Amino acid sequence: MSSREQWSSRQGFILATIGAAVGLGNIWRFSYVAGENGGAAFLFLYLLCVLLVGLPIVIAELALGRRAQGDAVAAFEEAGDGSVWRYAGWIGVFGAIAILSYYAVIAGWALKYFVGAATGALWTTAAEGYGSYFKTFIANTGEPIAWHAAMLAAAVYVVAGGVRKGIEVVNRWLMPILAMIIIALALFALSLPGSGAGVRFLFSPDWSVLAKPEVYVAALGQAFFSLGVGMAVFLTYGSYMPRNFRLPTSAVAIAVGDALFAIVAGVAIFPAVFALGIDPTAGPELAFITLPQVFLQMPGGALAGAVFFFLLSAAALTSMVSLLEVPVAMAVRRLKCQRWKATGLIGAIILVLGIPSALSFGVLAHIKIGRHGILDAIDAGVSNFLLPITAILIALYVGWRLDKAIALSESELGEGKLGVCWHWLLRALVPMAIVAILLQSASVL
Ligand code: TRP
């Protein structure tokens, strides 16, 4: 146990957890999901989900991990004495691998666009339109796999470097830069003539969309994905947290940082989309088809575009690193193998597992799971089922199975109002909200 690494500072730990939370989810996914679900009213629901469902789970994960001083599987083994609870840890490990397999593919698209924007190649293809540019690219066989492999190699490199020298260092550098970039892009978007419509879309609610049950499913799914709860990422990062870091303040910093990032990303994206009279409900293609068009048409857009796709790639990298650390931490302990070997091996497995997703718009496009292609099916399955299910397990475990006094002291919330409130959220509101949403999303299948 004494050989386990720890974060070198509280600031480094918080930046690493915010790095885990802030990713494609805040920019690519948030913008299209908010666009599809009516903007401001969705934003309100999403924030409510972050506060009442996401934040209590973040606290529970951090507390479980720090208590166990071990990986996802160890955390449940330790207090679960061989009971079924230990499968919760395994679901986290396999879930993290499943997410990475397709997440790295999308991150690869972002990297391709960044390289294209920086070299100028992206701006010369405008004639054919970005719709066909994007579709031709993802229908390729070799190219999406190559970019997927490049992103994975970067994540493997960081994680192999260790908790302090790899993960912490990269997040310390990247996260402040990313925060400055997104603020600069938002200010730039606000300066465009006609940006007001986008601001109104994001901040002035049309409550009528709340009548649609899908909006609630989308808001909770987005809160889970964007925070990154449910896959033992915070549990694993929490296990490297020394005793003297204040746990509740760290959890609040993660939730607030993540939500702010999504909102500012919305301010960067929607005003620009509206200023050019483009439809915000484009779906998953918003970042890759609509936005390049926006950049191409606006003054200074080539630079803004390159900076935007750098942001998207780098934010994806820090999230990939957090997901990769979950199986790596488990393998290092269980198989007693060296960190760099474990990281390389798991990276190689994810590379192979991601290939069907990378090809799912090309040679494998004919394969459908339900109504979805392979990548979309894994994304829907993970966000709408796997994440909520592991989140319920964590909530029930900390709420009911773990001794109440231990839960309250490990979370540092104590016996006061705050602690009792958190404990009841985990016991009742969180599981009920998640079950309601699961039933709802099962019924729309
Ligand atoms: N939160 C990240 C994003 O917004 C993705 C992510 C990282 C994640 N770790 C996770 C998603 C754990 C689900 C579970 O892009």
Residues whose N, C-alpha, C, O or C-beta is under 5 A from the ligand:
A	BS01	LIG	A20 A21 V22 G23 L24 G25 N26 F224 F225 S226 L227 G228 V229 M231 V233 S319 S322 L323
